[in-house]
Amino acid sequence: MLRLASLKKYGILVVVLALGVSIGIDIRNVPWAFGRVSSWLTGEAAAPEASAGASDEPARGLWNRFRPPDGGSIDPAAVQKLKSIGYLSGYSAAKRYENVTLYDPSASFNAPSLYTSGHAPEAFLIDMNGKVLHQWRYEYDRALPGHLGPSTPSGTQHWRFASVMPNGDLLAIFEGQGLIRLDRESKLLWSLPIGAHHRLAIAANGDIYVLTREIRQIDGVNSVDPILEDFITVVSPDGKVKSSISLLSAFANSSYRPVLDRMPPSGDLFHTNALQILDGSGSERNPAFAAGNILVSLPLLDAIAIVDPARELVVWSLSGQWRFQHTPHLLPDGNILMFDNRGAVERSRILEINALSQQIVWTYDGGDMHPFFTEFNGASQRLPNGNTLVTESENGRAFEVTASGHVTWEFYNPHRAGSRGDLIATLFEVQRMASDFPLDWTKPEPKPEHKVVQPQAGQQN
């Protein structure tokens, strides 16, 4: 039976590939089709980015071929050599285009930045010049020993997302595996073996809202193959699960149920990759934007949605002008900013859209001289000065750009591999902190001054 099932899978794959070739389509450029076939074939409900570029990765971590801005070539022999040796022995510093390569203090929003990278379970807080102000690190086997959640093994090798608190505590996600909280000295405060993935947000009361997933079999969705069901899970500050909302049920029980007609029949249904706790901005224009509601992103459906957690219902949804989006964020003026991975031709772009009229208010794609592209991951953040911070994940690059398209700050991931730095670790997201973010805890505590005290008369023993 197993051999027959395998032949069936390979036969269908061959048919799909042949059909694509016959009509001139490379299914690798049709992400929903390629992801569905590859997941079915391997029997794994893996996230798309977990399999992207796998043949070019070192033994550990998440790496991509670096695309130099000057169009320099990559040495295939160096890549093959790297594949044949261990992770640490293949690790070397980049020779160029690393750390901060451009900085205009007069036009940038000057504040620290936090980033996570595909090279290791670490997070770094850096200043505008790229100097490391603080570093956190904690290995998966120490945090969640013996646990393996609904994800590929790469989820144990790095942190997909991290969030730093004013006191230096850090929340970090092992993709598909779990959530941990560290103090500023990287001491583990607690770990939670749930299928946490992609992103979290901290509410005003300290509760942690995190995306989670579970492998389920639901007859109404697929009576044969398992699916990945996504949830919004609320965790207390001390690491206890308080509640979970099924996004599948939130759609199915709402007036937006027809959106589900676009989801794949099995495997990863939504690949939910972002959430934002709304602060009430724009609620006078649309009650769906009420404070406490949650904006989520479902890239496999090219859709974004707002969930009312009290009713566990989707109360608003929008799609149509983007493909495989990341980090949609409702701005105070009611517009939505997002990283549009595949909505433009051969490049990614940043979109700012009027959520009510659906008109594009602002877009940036780098132009013909400086295009950027990342098939997976990617992020955008609107800064208080009106600039936008962009993370081009697969090329390990982040940059700050003005509304007129002037780049004021640029950063390349310094974590590289290969004898010539040909591979660059995925830069999941660079987050700019507030200008008044406290940094006193990043400085080493002063050692107590040792004083020799002379005993007074009559005190000697």
N, C-alpha and C positions, 0 to 999 in steps of 0.2 A: 504493500500500500504506500509506504514511504517513497519507494523508487518511482511508482506510478505518479504520485503527487508531484515529485520533483520534475519528472518529464513534462507533466502538464504545465508547470510553472515556466520551465525553460522554453517550451513550445510557444506559450503565449508571449513571452518576451521576444522571441524571434519574430513572431507575427507583428508585434508592435514596432520593432526596429525596422523590419522590412517595409511596413506601411509608411513609416516616417521617411525612409530613404526614397521610396517610390514617389512621394509627393513633395520631396525636397525639404523636409523638416527634420531638424536634429532635435530629438525629444529631450536632450539635455537642456535645451533652451525652453522647454515647456515644463516648468517646475512641478506642476501638479501631477503630470503624467510620469515624469521621471521618478519623482519621489514615491509615487504609488507603486510603480513596477518594482523599483529597487527594494522597497520595504517588504513587499509581498514575496519577492524572490528570496531575500535573506531571512525572512521570518522574523525580522526585528522591526519594532515600532520606533524607528530612529528619527530624530530631528534632521531636517535637510542638511544643516551645517555640519552635522556629525560625520557625514560621508563626503563632503565636498573636498576635493583635492587630496583624498586620502593617500594616493600613491606618491605624493610629494612630501609627506610629513615625516619628521623624525620619529623615533620610536615612541616618544611621549609628547603630549601637548597638542596644540592646534596651530598649525603653521601653514603659510601660503607663500607662493613665489612672489618675491618683491618686484614691483614695477617702478623702476627709477623714473623720476620726472624727465630726465634727459633721454629716455628711450634706450638706455644701455641694455645689452643682451645678458642673458643668464647662461651660466655654464652648466649644461646637463650632466657633465662628468662629476661636478661637485655635488650635484643633487644625488646621483647614484652612490657616490662615496658616502655621503651622509646617511643614506638609507641602510648601508651595510654595517654601520657602527652604532654604538649606543648613544643615548640622548646626551649624556654629559660630555662625552668625548667629541660629539659633533657640534657642541655649543661654542660659539665664538662671538666676539663683539663685531658690530657692523663697522665697515670702513668709511661709510659716508651716509648722509641722510639719516642721522640718528639724533634723537632728543629734539630740542628746540632749534629749528633752522631759520625761523623768522619771528621777530617780535617788535611791534611798534607800540611802545607804552602809551603814547598819546592817543591812540585810536582803539586800544583793546580794553576789555573789562578785566581789570587787574585783581585777581584773586587766585587762591590755590585751586588745583585740579586733582581729582581722584580718578585713577584708572585701574582696570583689571585687564589681564593679558592671557593669551593662550599658552604661555610658556610654563606656568606653574600656579599653584594655589596661593597667590599673593595679590596684594593691592598696594598701590603707592599713592602718597599725597605729595605733589610736586608744586614748586612755585612757578612763576611765569617764565623763568629761565631754565626750567627743567631740573632744578636741584631737588633731590629727594628730601622732603621735610619729615616724612615718616613712612614706615613700611610695616605691613602686617603679613603674616604667613602662618598657615596651618595645613598639615597634610591630611588627606582624606582618611587614610587608614587609622590615624589617631583620633579623628573626629567621629567617624562613623564606622568602626571596625565591624567587618563581617556583613555590612549592609550593601545591597546592590539594588537600586531602584530602577524605574522604567526609563532607562536611557542607555546610550552606548557607553563603553568604558571610558571614553575621553572625558565624560562628565566628572570623573574622579580626579582628573589631572590638573584642573584649573578651576578658578572661580568665574562663573558666567557674569555675575553682577555683585557689586558690593555697595553698601551705604554706610557712611561714617556719621556718627553722632557728635554733638558738640563736646562731649567729654572724652572723645577718642575711642569709644566702643565702636565695633564694626560688625555689621551683619553681612554675611557672604553666602552665596548660593553655589553649591556644587550641582551643576546642571542635571536635573532629573533625579537627583540623589538625596539632597537634604539641605537644611538651613542651619547655619551656625552663628553664634555670637561670641566675639572675642573682646577682651578689654584692650586698652591701648598698648599693652605689652605683649599682645598676641597670646594671652592666656585664655583658654577655652572656658567660657562661662556656661554655655549649654550647646547641645546639638540636637537636631530634630530630624529623624530619618523619614521624611516625607518626600514625595516627588516634586520638590520645589524646582522651578525652572524660570529662566529669563529675567524676572524682575520682581521687585517688592517696593512697597511704599509704607511710610510710617505715618499713622494718624496722629492727630493732636493729643490724644489720650495715651499715646505710646504703643497702641496696638499695631501689629505688623500685618499688613495685607500682602500676601504673596501668591503668585500663580503656582498651582500644583497640578499634577496629573496622576491618573491611575489607569492601569491596564484593566479594561472591563470587557465583558461580552454582553451586549444589550440586544435582545431579540428584535426590538423595533428599529434598530439601526443595522445590525448585521448578525444574523443567527448562526453564522459559521466562523467568521474571522474576528479576532479581538480588535478592540479600538483603544485609542488613548483618549480618555475623557478629561477635559480641563476643568479646574475649579479655581475659584477665588477663596483662599483659606485665610482666616483671621487667627493670628497667633498672639498670645499675650507677651508682654515684655520679658517675662521669665521663661518663655519657651514652651508654653502649653497651648495646644490647639483649642480654639474656642468655638469655631464654626466653619462650615464650608458651603459654598454655593456652586452648584453644577452649572456651567455655562451652557451645556447642551440642554438642560431642563429650562434654564432661563429663556432661551430662544424658543424651545418647543412649546412653552406655555404662554407665549406672547403673540402679539399681532405681527411680529417680525419672523414668524416661523418659516415663511417662504425662503428666507436667506439660507436655510439649511439645505435647500435643494442643490446648492452648489458644493456641498461638502463631499469629500471622497467617500466611497462606500466602506472603507476599512482603514486601519492604521491610524495615523495622526489626523484627526478630523479638522482641527482648527489651527494647531500650532500657535496658540495664543502667546504673544511675545511682549506685551506691554500692559501696564495698568496705571491709572492715575486716579487718586481720590480727589474729586472735584471740591472746590472751595466755595461754590455758589456763584462764581463769575458768569454772567450771561443768563442767569436763571430768570431774569425779568423778560428776556426775549424767548426763552424756551424752558418750560418747567423741568424738562429732562436734565438740564444742567444744574439741578439743585445740589446744594452742599451735601456731601456724604455719598452721592452717587459715584459710580466707578466707571471710568472710560477704559475700554479694553481694545486690543488690536488682534484681529484674526487674519493673518496674512494668506493662509491657504484659501480663504474666501475673498481676499482683497477687500475686506470689510473692517470697519470699526463700529463699536457699539457702546452704549451706556447701559449699565445695570443698576437698578434700584435694589440695594441689598436688603431693605426691609421687606420688600415683596418678592425678592428673588426673581425679578423679571427684567428682560430687556425692554427699555422704554424708548430707545432711539437707536437707529443704525444708519450707516451711510457707506456707499461704495461707488466705484465707477471711474475715477480719474487717476488711479495708481495701481501698482502691482507689487505684491509682497512687501508691504509697508512695515516700518519699524517706528517705535517711539512717538506715536501720535500724542499730542498734548494740547489740551484746551487752554488757550491764552486768555488773559483777563478781558480782552476786547471781544471775546466770543469766536475768534478765528481758531483754526486748528493747524498746528505745525506738525509736519511729519517728514520722515526720511522715506522717500519713494525709491525703493531699490531698483525696480525693473520697469518703471512706467515710461521711461524715455528710451530713445534708440541708442543702444550700445553705451549707456551711461546711467548713473543714478542721478537723483536730483532732490532738492529740498522743496517742499510745497507748503505754502500757507494758504488755507482755504477758508472762505466764509462758510461757517457751518450751516447757515440757513439758506443762503442763495446758491451755495455750492460753486461760487465763482473763485477762481484762483487769484488771490490777492498779490502773492509774491512767489517767485520761483528762482532757484539758483542751481545751475548744473555745471558751473565752471567754464562754460563756453568752449569753443573749439580749441583754445590754447591750453586750458587747464581742466579738462573733464575729469570726473572721478567716478568710480564704480565699485560697488561691492554687492555680490549676488546675495550674500547672506549677512546677517547682523547689520551694523550701521546704526547711527543715532544722530539726533539733532536736538539742540537745546537753545531756546531763546534767552538771551542774557539781558540783565537789567538795562544796559546801555543801548539796546536795540539790535546789537550784533547777534549772530547765530553761530553756535559752536557745533561743528560737524565732525562725526567720526566715520572715516572710511575704513571699516574694520579689516577687510581682507588685505588691504595694502598697508595696514599698521600705521595709519596716518590720521591725525586730527588737525583741524584748522578752524580759526575764527574768521568770520567774514561779515562785512558791513552790508547794509541794505542795498548799497550801490554795487556790491560785488568785489570790494577791495579786501584782500586777505591781510589781516593784521597780526596773525600769530599762526605758527605751524609747528607741529610736533610729529616726529616719527618714533615708533616703538623702538627702544634701544635693545630689545631682546631679540637677538638674531641667531641664526645657525648656519652652518656651512662654512667652508674654508674662505669663501668670498662674501659671506653675509647674504647669500642668495635667497635664503628663506627668512621670513619675518613672522613673528608670532602674531596671531590675530589680536587686534586691539578692540576688545569688545565695546567699551564705551569710555569716553573721557567726560567727566562731569565737573563743571566749574562750580565752586562753592560760592557762598555769599561773601561780599567784601568784608563783612564783620565776623566771618567764621573764626571762632577762637582757636588760637594756635599755641597757647601757653603750655599745653600738655605735650607738645612735640619737642620741647626743650628738656634736656636731661635735668633731673632735680639736683640742685646744688648739694654737694656733700657737706655734712655738718662740720663746722670749723672746730678743730681740736685745740682746745685751750688747756694750758697747764695752770692749774689753780694751786696757788700756794696756801697751805693750811694756815689758819690764823692761830694765834697764840692760844694754847689751851685745847686745841682740836687734835693734836697729835696723839696717836695711840701708842 
